[in-house]
């Protein structure tokens, strides 16, 4: 909870760790203040529903700001990144998940793990085992049933603009979906002062910037619902119907492997953490991710599979030449 501009500055930036708003909401209830609420889609929906149940509390939520979310992460994610940077979980003090690098594309950022004695350990996210969002490492099972990409309950939603024309800007660019005239006026006024830069974005490009999220929460969701029903499990009612034919057989193999990786990561990291041996997690994850990449290349066709198979051979040849 931030109540001053300097606190907002301190509390900004991405924080990939599962949490809850329960204590915050209990702390602000009835304090006479109005708040802007910032949250991922499921948090925004939860607060909208809570506002219906508790109108007095709902009146304190002046504006809902949504953050487009790939999926939530358990605290194991932070600990795994830190461990790979040389900071074991027992020594981790804090972590900055996104440190921009002026020499790279916007998506190619670093992270900074700080241990208990204040030493900083900077590492490139792309060089980690589990930093790729598509692997689904440490993802809660609930995220497999989400169908909300652009925080549909929010007055304004912000997303990374993963579009080619913005990728080279290391600072990063947001795609912004505005659903409230107050927010539109606020942003236009900020642009007139030179505080922000605005340009129009088509609906198609906004959707394209989160293409992976839509694939995962539409056709992918249909498959997961159908798989769970076939296994005798109950599933929630979503905007898409359970349907195993929603994706090709090859694509289904990729999606199922991603779900296996999520489950595997949580079990093996808990074991590694208890034993103090990172390899108990890293070994099984490397094998699972290797299989995921093979299936993904297979799903994209023979040429993609050939490139994937050839890549390790090329890397080994380069290492031999360097020797």
Secondary structure, 3 states (H helix, E strand, C coil): CCCCHHHHHHHCCCCCCCCCCHHHHHHHCCCCCCEEEEEEHHHHHHHHHHHHHCHHHHCCEEEEEEECCCCCCCCHHHHHHHHHCCCCHHHEEEEEEEECCCCCCCCCCEEEEEECCCCEEEEEHHHCCCCCHHHCCCCCHHHHHCCCCCCCCCCEEEEECCCHHHHCCCCCCEEEEECCHHHHHHHHHHHHHCCCCCCCCCHHHHHHCCHHHHHHHCHHHHHHHHHHHHCCCCCCCCCCCCCHHHCCHHHHHHHHHHHHHHHHHHHHHHHHHHHCCCHHHHHHHHHHHHHHHHHHHHHHCHHHHHHHHHHHHHHHHHHHHHC
